[in-house]
Amino acid sequence: MSLATDALLRHVQEFGYRSRPFVTDLAQAPQRADRFGDQLYFGVLGYEREVWSDARTMLTLAAGHDEPAGDAALFYLGLVQARLGEPALAFDTLLRAFGRGMRLAPALLEAACLAQRLGDEGTAVALYRQFIGIAGDREGYRRLLSLDELHAYNRALAALSPRVATLLAPCALLGRAAPALTGVQQRTIGALLDATADAQAAGQLAPTELAGRWTAAPAPARPRRVLLLFARHINCSERYVESDVLYHLEQSARARGHEVRVFDADRLLYGTDAVPAERVIDGAPYRPTPEATARELQRLQQAVEDFAPDLLLFEANFVPTATTLGPDFLATLPGRPHMNVVAVVPDLYDSAPDFAGAWSGAADRVLCFNEHGQHAQRQRDAGRLVYFPHLPFAPNPHAQDGPREWDFVFAGGLQRGRDAVLAPLVRHVPRHRIVAGDRRATSALPDVDQFYRFLASGHVTFNSGFLPPPQPPIQTGRTVEAMLARTALLEESPAALARGWVPWLHFVPVAHAAQAVACTQFLAAHADHRTRLVDAALAQLEAHFSPRHFWTQLESLA
């Protein structure tokens, strides 16, 4: 086998065939001199350039050879046939591709997808089950599938995943997901919401664990100078969405009356091993070097000298390297004895490296939105931990009562089993909109304002703070963003959110997709219950978890 055909097979197995172009790389490898190599090359070239008829001709010829890489020829031929509107023929071709010597798992995956399009979900589930048995269940595979395809995929996965099996199981109270609510379902959901609201009004509900933990001064005793050292974009690249962490810290600090300056630190944060390589800053590709980093550090030092901040908050969700900001630099900044340095580590999980520990020598405090685990305990023992359950979120200017465009909305990644809930939702709630992105600006909502506007266009949304055991669930930012949008929140249970908010009073807990479907249908149709839920959630936010509570903690440092 030549280097070219070997690379092609590897490319198929790694699912790169969904990411064009590949032929450029293939063409650079030595080609075979015989007709098979040419036919395979030009067939794949036609596929990548979407010249479907020519691609079919070449791939049909290549597939007729008794060559190991004939598996790849059959595989691409099946993809081309599907694009030409021949799903039944493509299905047979893909199964032949899988049945040859290489046993190309992606051919099985594509055949399962085609079975669904042909209306045979039973065959699709069987093929997905076989595929998972061969290739396992990984996020990379899931990203290739639509929500409709993921529903059948999860039905197959349920035999191996207790979590997915639970999410897809019928609810003991509400039964299975269906296109419309029954009278019994409506009375059951309404009774749970009404009974909890009545208990709250009668003073019969105990305060939540976190309620009252933080004080909130009406205003700071004096304005502080706050320097925010954060990336402007996720992954330090304009290819990705705007950083919501920076946005909300800046907006809330200004609203509090502090003097705020932002140092765009996209060139100083995260090593090349921590973010995607294709970093773009100011419209141009950027690869960090020691020399470029030294120039940026000099510019930062000058900014600190000019502003003389009382508080310096910096993004510390990474392990420093030779081409990033580091603790030695922060420890020796001018004016350091009069400046409080706060390392902001939103994701302080034991499953990740100890980011907080990497900055211990330079930070006076470590601010995080998760206080469980050994990493957090070490900071608590050292007297450095500042915990708050979420960002100081800015108000949503688009939130309003009344009719909305969608009954259900969701924006975010489909990982961590969210798709097992979302797929049945979109089947049974016709007025829905899903933006399933990977934080790239081209696939997700690119900034906070558009995300806020999107959330406020729906009556109901869903969130999950699930983490793989033994880690407990977490409270994610979407919980408070939903409240600020006046959008009723469904939260997967068990929920970390219940430490601060009351289930059925401030949000609706769901353990099964069937519950999510029924509760969405109910809340979308019952404006009074929905309004009462979001009013109560916002009242709890204002009373215990507002930006005033957040900034009062930090103001005590400086």
C-alpha positions as semicolon CSV with decimal commas, in nm:
position;residue;x (nm);y (nm);z (nm)
1;M;0,000;0,000;0,000
2;S;0,138;0,345;-0,088
3;L;0,176;0,628;0,158
4;A;-0,115;0,801;-0,013
5;T;-0,364;0,517;0,028
6;D;-0,237;0,442;0,378
7;A;-0,298;0,807;0,473
8;L;-0,645;0,789;0,318
9;L;-0,747;0,488;0,527
10;R;-0,612;0,651;0,841
11;H;-0,805;0,966;0,750
12;V;-1,130;0,770;0,719
13;Q;-1,082;0,587;1,047
14;E;-1,017;0,917;1,226
15;F;-1,342;1,065;1,091
16;G;-1,155;1,334;0,905
17;Y;-1,366;1,271;0,596
18;R;-1,620;1,512;0,745
19;S;-1,357;1,789;0,749
20;R;-1,256;1,898;0,401
21;P;-1,019;1,935;0,229
22;F;-0,807;1,624;0,261
23;V;-0,704;1,572;-0,099
24;T;-0,436;1,840;-0,073
25;D;-0,253;1,625;0,180
26;L;-0,317;1,312;-0,022
27;A;-0,173;1,469;-0,337
28;Q;0,152;1,547;-0,161
29;A;0,213;1,181;-0,085
30;P;0,376;0,955;-0,348
31;Q;0,107;0,817;-0,579
32;R;0,087;0,471;-0,725
33;A;0,163;0,447;-1,092
34;D;-0,118;0,204;-1,179
35;R;-0,476;0,292;-1,262
36;F;-0,614;0,202;-0,921
37;G;-0,418;0,476;-0,747
38;D;-0,525;0,737;-1,003
39;Q;-0,887;0,628;-0,991
40;L;-0,894;0,640;-0,611
41;Y;-0,722;0,978;-0,601
42;F;-0,949;1,144;-0,856
43;G;-1,256;0,983;-0,703
44;V;-1,182;1,130;-0,361
45;L;-1,087;1,460;-0,526
46;G;-1,430;1,467;-0,690
47;Y;-1,596;1,395;-0,354
48;E;-1,412;1,677;-0,181
49;R;-1,486;1,920;-0,463
50;E;-1,848;1,801;-0,476
51;V;-1,826;1,693;-0,840
52;W;-2,048;1,400;-0,762
53;S;-2,092;1,241;-1,106
54;D;-1,719;1,232;-1,184
55;A;-1,646;1,108;-0,832
56;R;-1,890;0,818;-0,876
57;T;-1,729;0,715;-1,205
58;M;-1,376;0,709;-1,063
59;L;-1,471;0,547;-0,732
60;T;-1,673;0,275;-0,903
61;L;-1,366;0,186;-1,110
62;A;-1,138;0,195;-0,804
63;A;-1,374;-0,022;-0,600
64;G;-1,354;-0,290;-0,866
65;H;-0,987;-0,358;-0,790
66;D;-0,881;-0,621;-0,541
67;E;-0,679;-0,379;-0,329
68;P;-0,671;-0,320;0,048
69;A;-0,762;0,044;-0,010
70;G;-1,064;-0,068;-0,207
71;D;-1,244;-0,044;0,127
72;A;-1,191;0,332;0,116
73;A;-1,306;0,345;-0,246
74;L;-1,630;0,171;-0,155
75;F;-1,672;0,395;0,149
76;Y;-1,640;0,716;-0,051
77;L;-1,857;0,570;-0,326
78;G;-2,132;0,518;-0,067
79;L;-2,099;0,880;0,047
80;V;-2,124;1,001;-0,312
81;Q;-2,428;0,784;-0,385
82;A;-2,600;0,932;-0,080
83;R;-2,530;1,284;-0,206
84;L;-2,671;1,189;-0,545
85;G;-3,003;1,094;-0,387
86;E;-2,955;0,717;-0,392
87;P;-2,982;0,630;-0,020
88;A;-3,077;0,262;-0,065
89;L;-2,785;0,201;-0,301
90;A;-2,553;0,398;-0,073
91;F;-2,665;0,192;0,226
92;D;-2,570;-0,134;0,051
93;T;-2,237;0,010;-0,064
94;L;-2,143;0,125;0,285
95;L;-2,223;-0,216;0,432
96;R;-2,001;-0,373;0,166
97;A;-1,725;-0,129;0,262
98;F;-1,756;-0,234;0,624
99;G;-1,765;-0,602;0,537
100;R;-1,428;-0,600;0,359
101;G;-1,095;-0,664;0,524
102;M;-1,037;-0,328;0,693
103;R;-1,374;-0,329;0,876
104;L;-1,407;0,050;0,843
105;A;-1,619;0,154;1,141
106;P;-1,718;0,490;0,983
107;A;-1,890;0,296;0,704
108;L;-2,113;0,138;0,967
109;L;-2,186;0,477;1,119
110;E;-2,286;0,626;0,783
111;A;-2,500;0,320;0,705
112;A;-2,687;0,365;1,033
113;C;-2,756;0,730;0,946
114;L;-2,887;0,626;0,605
115;A;-3,113;0,364;0,762
116;Q;-3,278;0,642;0,961
117;R;-3,328;0,854;0,651
118;L;-3,489;0,551;0,488
119;G;-3,731;0,531;0,780
120;D;-3,592;0,211;0,933
121;E;-3,499;0,320;1,284
122;G;-3,484;-0,038;1,409
123;T;-3,202;-0,120;1,164
124;A;-3,034;0,209;1,252
125;V;-3,035;0,124;1,623
126;A;-2,892;-0,222;1,550
127;L;-2,612;-0,075;1,338
128;Y;-2,535;0,195;1,596
129;R;-2,515;-0,077;1,860
130;Q;-2,269;-0,271;1,645
131;F;-2,071;0,047;1,575
132;I;-2,046;0,135;1,946
133;G;-1,930;-0,220;2,018
134;I;-1,645;-0,176;1,769
135;A;-1,547;0,189;1,810
136;G;-1,678;0,281;2,156
137;D;-1,867;0,594;2,253
138;R;-1,665;0,913;2,216
139;E;-1,755;1,279;2,172
140;G;-1,587;1,286;1,831
141;Y;-1,842;1,038;1,696
142;R;-2,139;1,222;1,844
143;R;-2,042;1,547;1,674
144;L;-2,095;1,384;1,334
145;L;-2,463;1,315;1,405
146;S;-2,777;1,526;1,399
147;L;-3,012;1,528;1,697
148;D;-3,246;1,292;1,515
149;E;-2,959;1,052;1,451
150;L;-2,842;1,090;1,811
151;H;-3,182;0,973;1,934
152;A;-3,134;0,634;1,767
153;Y;-2,765;0,631;1,866
154;N;-2,863;0,681;2,231
155;R;-3,122;0,406;2,212
156;A;-2,835;0,178;2,113
157;L;-2,603;0,324;2,377
158;A;-2,860;0,274;2,655
159;A;-2,769;-0,095;2,673
160;L;-2,417;0,004;2,783
161;S;-2,472;0,338;2,961
162;P;-2,682;0,346;3,280
163;R;-2,695;0,726;3,254
164;V;-2,839;0,724;2,901
165;A;-3,075;0,440;2,996
166;T;-3,208;0,653;3,283
167;L;-3,252;0,960;3,065
168;L;-3,448;0,762;2,805
169;A;-3,660;0,568;3,054
170;P;-4,026;0,666;3,097
171;C;-4,118;0,873;3,402
172;A;-4,308;0,694;3,679
173;L;-4,543;0,994;3,716
174;L;-4,566;1,128;3,361
175;G;-4,510;0,822;3,142
176;R;-4,340;0,840;2,802
177;A;-4,276;1,145;2,589
178;A;-4,565;1,217;2,353
179;P;-4,670;1,494;2,111
180;A;-4,935;1,630;2,350
181;L;-5,002;1,639;2,725
182;T;-5,279;1,430;2,876
183;G;-5,512;1,572;3,138
184;V;-5,344;1,365;3,407
185;Q;-4,999;1,500;3,310
186;Q;-5,123;1,859;3,319
187;R;-5,279;1,816;3,663
188;T;-4,967;1,642;3,798
189;I;-4,722;1,911;3,683
190;G;-4,954;2,192;3,787
191;A;-5,002;2,037;4,132
192;L;-4,625;2,009;4,191
193;L;-4,569;2,372;4,094
194;D;-4,870;2,500;4,292
195;A;-4,793;2,299;4,605
196;T;-4,432;2,423;4,620
197;A;-4,540;2,785;4,566
198;D;-4,804;2,752;4,839
199;A;-4,550;2,604;5,081
200;Q;-4,315;2,895;5,012
201;A;-4,592;3,150;5,069
202;A;-4,680;2,981;5,399
203;G;-4,317;2,991;5,517
204;Q;-4,292;2,612;5,520
205;L;-3,979;2,576;5,306
206;A;-3,639;2,579;5,475
207;P;-3,376;2,817;5,333
208;T;-3,143;2,661;5,079
209;E;-2,787;2,572;5,175
210;L;-2,626;2,877;5,013
211;A;-2,896;3,135;5,085
212;G;-2,761;3,401;5,321
213;R;-2,397;3,292;5,285
214;W;-2,289;3,624;5,130
215;T;-2,360;3,979;5,235
216;A;-2,425;4,257;4,986
217;A;-2,332;4,618;5,056
218;P;-2,565;4,854;4,865
219;A;-2,258;5,029;4,720
220;P;-1,882;5,011;4,771
221;A;-1,738;5,232;5,044
222;R;-1,519;5,377;4,770
223;P;-1,468;5,297;4,402
224;R;-1,176;5,066;4,326
225;R;-0,947;5,061;4,025
226;V;-1,002;4,717;3,872
227;L;-0,775;4,578;3,601
228;L;-0,912;4,276;3,415
229;L;-0,648;4,061;3,248
230;F;-0,851;3,822;3,029
231;A;-0,874;3,686;2,678
232;R;-1,122;3,871;2,460
233;H;-1,230;3,544;2,296
234;I;-1,262;3,183;2,404
235;N;-0,940;2,993;2,321
236;C;-0,765;3,329;2,272
237;S;-0,877;3,337;1,911
238;E;-1,121;3,535;1,702
239;R;-1,232;3,206;1,548
240;Y;-1,422;3,149;1,873
241;V;-1,699;3,327;2,057
242;E;-1,662;3,626;2,285
243;S;-1,551;3,552;2,642
244;D;-1,857;3,574;2,866
245;V;-1,632;3,576;3,174
246;L;-1,468;3,903;3,069
247;Y;-1,796;4,054;2,953
248;H;-1,981;4,000;3,280
249;L;-1,690;4,096;3,507
250;E;-1,641;4,420;3,315
251;Q;-2,011;4,512;3,293
252;S;-2,088;4,434;3,656
253;A;-1,779;4,615;3,790
254;R;-1,868;4,929;3,594
255;A;-2,230;4,908;3,711
256;R;-2,098;4,885;4,067
257;G;-1,916;5,217;4,020
258;H;-1,559;5,088;3,993
259;E;-1,304;5,228;3,750
260;V;-1,232;4,940;3,511
261;R;-0,967;4,880;3,253
262;V;-0,929;4,570;3,038
263;F;-0,599;4,434;2,913
264;D;-0,671;4,202;2,620
265;A;-0,453;3,906;2,711
266;D;-0,517;3,673;2,416
267;R;-0,141;3,671;2,345
268;L;-0,047;3,591;2,706
269;L;-0,284;3,315;2,817
270;Y;-0,292;2,940;2,748
271;G;0,000;2,748;2,601
272;T;-0,006;2,587;2,258
273;D;-0,101;2,255;2,419
274;A;-0,411;2,404;2,584
275;V;-0,592;2,573;2,294
276;P;-0,641;2,493;1,923
277;A;-0,340;2,576;1,710
278;E;-0,519;2,802;1,462
279;R;-0,521;3,109;1,688
280;V;-0,629;3,433;1,514
281;I;-0,577;3,774;1,678
282;D;-0,649;4,109;1,512
283;G;-0,741;3,927;1,194
284;A;-0,406;3,750;1,155
285;P;-0,272;3,405;1,252
286;Y;-0,080;3,410;1,577
287;R;0,164;3,159;1,720
288;P;0,321;3,253;2,053
289;T;0,699;3,278;2,077
290;P;0,918;3,374;2,374
291;E;1,002;3,701;2,198
292;A;0,638;3,793;2,135
293;T;0,548;3,698;2,491
294;A;0,825;3,919;2,629
295;R;0,689;4,215;2,432
296;E;0,337;4,158;2,562
297;L;0,460;4,128;2,920
298;Q;0,642;4,458;2,885
299;R;0,322;4,617;2,757
300;L;0,129;4,470;3,051
301;Q;0,384;4,598;3,300
302;Q;0,345;4,948;3,158
303;A;-0,035;4,921;3,180
304;V;-0,010;4,824;3,547
305;E;0,225;5,113;3,620
306;D;-0,001;5,362;3,444
307;F;-0,328;5,244;3,606
308;A;-0,204;5,136;3,952
309;P;-0,499;4,902;4,016
310;D;-0,635;4,812;4,358
311;L;-0,756;4,480;4,220
312;L;-0,603;4,280;3,937
313;L;-0,820;3,990;3,824
314;F;-0,662;3,756;3,572
315;E;-0,771;3,446;3,383
316;A;-0,586;3,154;3,542
317;N;-0,763;2,851;3,396
318;F;-0,439;2,708;3,255
319;V;-0,092;2,592;3,352
320;P;0,168;2,860;3,264
321;T;0,440;2,789;3,008
322;A;0,740;2,969;2,862
323;T;0,515;3,156;2,618
324;T;0,244;3,268;2,863
325;L;0,196;3,492;3,159
326;G;0,352;3,329;3,465
327;P;0,347;3,360;3,844
328;D;0,701;3,502;3,860
329;F;0,598;3,800;3,649
330;L;0,289;3,872;3,863
331;A;0,481;3,838;4,187
332;T;0,728;4,112;4,084
333;L;0,487;4,366;3,932
334;P;0,542;4,727;4,035
335;G;0,310;4,834;4,316
336;R;0,255;4,471;4,411
337;P;0,234;4,533;4,790
338;H;-0,060;4,773;4,735
339;M;-0,241;4,564;4,475
340;N;-0,452;4,255;4,538
341;V;-0,409;3,990;4,268
342;V;-0,698;3,748;4,216
343;A;-0,660;3,436;4,002
344;V;-0,995;3,355;3,840
345;V;-1,032;2,979;3,791
346;P;-1,394;2,908;3,690
347;D;-1,338;2,536;3,635
348;L;-1,164;2,422;3,952
349;Y;-1,235;2,050;3,913
350;D;-1,021;1,766;4,037
351;S;-1,056;1,600;3,695
352;A;-0,850;1,887;3,545
353;P;-0,493;1,994;3,633
354;D;-0,457;2,200;3,950
355;F;-0,472;2,540;3,779
356;A;-0,517;2,722;4,111
357;G;-0,208;2,555;4,257
358;A;-0,001;2,665;3,957
359;W;-0,062;3,031;4,052
360;S;-0,042;3,004;4,431
361;G;0,289;3,189;4,449
362;A;0,150;3,496;4,275
363;A;-0,217;3,526;4,374
364;D;-0,354;3,671;4,695
365;R;-0,684;3,496;4,632
366;V;-0,827;3,232;4,399
367;L;-1,180;3,304;4,276
368;C;-1,374;3,001;4,152
369;F;-1,731;2,891;4,088
370;N;-1,687;2,542;4,231
371;E;-1,575;2,474;4,587
372;H;-1,572;2,095;4,596
373;G;-1,268;1,872;4,559
374;Q;-0,908;1,858;4,668
375;H;-0,789;2,150;4,452
376;A;-1,039;2,383;4,619
377;Q;-0,966;2,244;4,964
378;R;-0,596;2,326;4,930
379;Q;-0,681;2,687;4,848
380;R;-0,928;2,702;5,137
381;D;-0,667;2,564;5,378
382;A;-0,424;2,833;5,260
383;G;-0,684;3,105;5,316
384;R;-0,695;3,197;4,949
385;L;-1,029;3,055;4,829
386;V;-1,302;3,299;4,724
387;Y;-1,609;3,102;4,616
388;F;-1,923;3,221;4,443
389;P;-2,161;2,988;4,257
390;H;-2,157;3,184;3,929
391;L;-2,042;3,497;3,750
392;P;-2,190;3,839;3,835
393;F;-2,415;3,825;3,529
394;A;-2,525;4,147;3,367
395;P;-2,901;4,206;3,319
396;N;-3,061;4,078;2,998
397;P;-3,205;4,379;2,809
398;H;-3,413;4,152;2,584
399;A;-3,610;3,981;2,861
400;Q;-3,981;4,052;2,862
401;D;-4,308;3,883;2,940
402;G;-4,560;3,795;2,674
403;P;-4,552;3,590;2,353
404;R;-4,220;3,453;2,236
405;E;-4,106;3,306;1,908
406;W;-4,019;2,961;2,046
407;D;-4,156;2,726;2,308
408;F;-3,812;2,574;2,365
409;V;-3,461;2,703;2,298
410;F;-3,116;2,565;2,362
411;A;-2,770;2,692;2,269
412;G;-2,452;2,505;2,354
413;G;-2,265;2,182;2,311
414;L;-2,439;1,845;2,296
415;Q;-2,180;1,670;2,514
416;R;-2,231;1,505;2,854
417;G;-2,553;1,336;2,745
418;R;-2,752;1,655;2,680
419;D;-2,848;1,514;2,342
420;A;-3,035;1,227;2,511
421;V;-3,276;1,488;2,650
422;L;-3,277;1,729;2,357
423;A;-3,350;1,472;2,085
424;P;-3,690;1,369;2,229
425;L;-3,766;1,736;2,302
426;V;-3,729;1,843;1,943
427;R;-3,943;1,548;1,832
428;H;-4,237;1,646;2,051
429;V;-4,209;2,026;2,080
430;P;-4,252;2,162;1,726
431;R;-4,179;2,527;1,812
432;H;-3,815;2,482;1,908
433;R;-3,477;2,619;1,808
434;I;-3,146;2,449;1,883
435;V;-2,805;2,610;1,823
436;A;-2,561;2,324;1,878
437;G;-2,215;2,473;1,849
438;D;-1,861;2,402;1,962
439;R;-1,788;2,765;2,063
440;R;-1,660;2,853;1,717
441;A;-1,793;3,187;1,599
442;T;-1,928;3,020;1,285
443;S;-2,129;2,753;1,469
444;A;-2,238;2,925;1,789
445;L;-2,386;3,259;1,893
446;P;-2,078;3,480;1,867
447;D;-2,129;3,721;2,160
448;V;-2,315;3,766;2,485
449;D;-2,578;4,001;2,344
450;Q;-2,682;3,754;2,075
451;F;-2,687;3,470;2,328
452;Y;-2,901;3,680;2,563
453;R;-3,138;3,771;2,279
454;F;-3,163;3,402;2,180
455;L;-3,245;3,281;2,533
456;A;-3,510;3,550;2,569
457;S;-3,683;3,428;2,252
458;G;-3,801;3,103;2,415
459;H;-4,043;3,009;2,691
460;V;-3,832;2,718;2,822
461;T;-3,470;2,602;2,811
462;F;-3,274;2,304;2,945
463;N;-2,945;2,273;3,127
464;S;-2,732;1,998;3,275
465;G;-2,446;2,024;3,523
466;F;-2,364;1,655;3,499
467;L;-2,001;1,548;3,537
468;P;-1,883;1,185;3,518
469;P;-1,878;1,012;3,861
470;P;-1,735;1,033;4,116
471;Q;-1,751;1,409;4,058
472;P;-2,069;1,578;4,180
473;P;-2,280;1,785;3,939
474;I;-2,192;2,151;3,896
475;Q;-2,391;2,469;3,859
476;T;-2,324;2,613;3,514
477;G;-2,370;2,972;3,403
478;R;-2,669;2,889;3,185
479;T;-2,883;2,850;3,497
480;V;-2,866;3,219;3,589
481;E;-2,861;3,330;3,225
482;A;-3,197;3,155;3,182
483;M;-3,340;3,331;3,486
484;L;-3,224;3,672;3,361
485;A;-3,387;3,597;3,025
486;R;-3,716;3,520;3,207
487;T;-3,700;3,179;3,044
488;A;-3,823;2,886;3,253
489;L;-3,537;2,651;3,337
490;L;-3,538;2,272;3,325
491;E;-3,234;2,142;3,515
492;E;-3,119;1,781;3,511
493;S;-3,133;1,625;3,855
494;P;-2,959;1,568;4,081
495;A;-2,871;1,937;4,049
496;A;-2,604;2,146;4,217
497;L;-2,844;2,434;4,155
498;A;-3,055;2,303;4,444
499;R;-2,789;2,432;4,686
500;G;-2,919;2,782;4,617
501;W;-3,257;2,747;4,447
502;V;-3,567;2,541;4,528
503;P;-3,686;2,275;4,280
504;W;-4,039;2,337;4,148
505;L;-4,026;2,693;4,286
506;H;-3,731;2,845;4,097
507;F;-3,662;2,574;3,837
508;V;-3,805;2,241;3,725
509;P;-3,592;1,933;3,798
510;V;-3,593;1,660;3,533
511;A;-3,439;1,313;3,552
512;H;-3,577;1,177;3,224
513;A;-3,623;1,313;2,874
514;A;-3,994;1,232;2,908
515;Q;-4,016;1,470;3,204
516;A;-3,839;1,742;3,006
517;V;-4,085;1,702;2,718
518;A;-4,394;1,710;2,939
519;C;-4,276;2,003;3,153
520;T;-4,180;2,203;2,843
521;Q;-4,523;2,142;2,694
522;F;-4,687;2,250;3,021
523;L;-4,481;2,564;3,080
524;A;-4,508;2,677;2,720
525;A;-4,887;2,658;2,744
526;H;-4,935;2,795;3,099
527;A;-4,809;3,152;3,115
528;D;-4,914;3,207;3,478
529;H;-4,710;2,914;3,608
530;R;-4,415;3,013;3,392
531;T;-4,423;3,375;3,507
532;R;-4,447;3,273;3,872
533;L;-4,146;3,043;3,830
534;V;-3,919;3,305;3,671
535;D;-4,035;3,579;3,913
536;A;-3,943;3,359;4,208
537;A;-3,605;3,270;4,056
538;L;-3,519;3,636;3,997
539;A;-3,626;3,727;4,350
540;Q;-3,393;3,459;4,489
541;L;-3,111;3,583;4,267
542;E;-3,155;3,941;4,387
543;A;-3,181;3,840;4,753
544;H;-2,881;3,607;4,772
545;F;-2,667;3,580;4,455
546;S;-2,659;3,919;4,284
547;P;-2,355;4,107;4,148
548;R;-2,372;4,309;4,470
549;H;-2,304;3,993;4,670
550;F;-2,020;3,899;4,433
551;W;-1,837;4,233;4,439
552;T;-1,880;4,289;4,814
553;Q;-1,646;3,992;4,867
554;L;-1,375;4,134;4,641
555;E;-1,410;4,488;4,773
556;S;-1,316;4,359;5,117
557;L;-0,973;4,266;4,978
558;A;-0,871;4,616;4,868
